[in-house]
């Protein structure tokens, strides 16, 4: 089973990371990073060598941890925006979305 890892926000003006109040597993972080790159569940599954159902399970946990309503039509967008707003991803992910 994957151990939860703390998420950190790196303030670009400071060297020390700031801990966030929620935790995602390493696999959840991978899935969220690929969601940020606009990949479908099927594409994420292929890339991570897991089933689409497992991707869906990870997304459900991500939504819960980020406080996003999974039933909302724009849940993926809300999760991406929360992650980016929290500074969870380096600039290369943000650049890939442009």
Protein Blocks (a to p, Z undefined) as FASTA:
>chain_A
ZZddddddddfkbmbdcddfbdcdfklmmmmmmmmnopafklmmmmnopafklmmmmmmm
mmmmnopafklmklmmmmmmmmmmnopacfklmmmmZZ
